Each structure stands twice: as structure tokens, then as C-alpha cells.
């Protein structure tokens, strides 16, 4: 199993990062692979989907 954690805070090393890092420690004890990605400063815009 792998857990993907997404940090959308603009503060790269802020409280959200600290919380995700603490969760990462718990997952490691349980031998669960993790990845944290930082998207807080990316220019992400919504995409309209037509069905």
C-alpha cells in the first residue's frame, strides 16, 4: 500500500507539512510507503468537463 499526501498550503514548511510529516512517521512504523507532494504554490485552475 502507498499513501499519497498532498500539501496544498502555500507555506512549504508550515503547519500542514508538520502534520503530514507526523503522519508519515506513523505510516513508516506500519511499513506503509508514503509520498508527500507540495502543490501550494502551483497555478492550478479548474477544468470544465463536458459529458
KARA-V360347 format. One line per field, one symbol per residue. phi: phi as a letter, one per 30 degrees, with the letter a starting at -180 (. if undefined). A space follows every 50 residues. Layout:
BEGIN
phi = ???
END
This chain:
BEGIN
phi = .bccccccddcecddddddddddeddddedhcdbbcccbecddcbdcdcc c
END
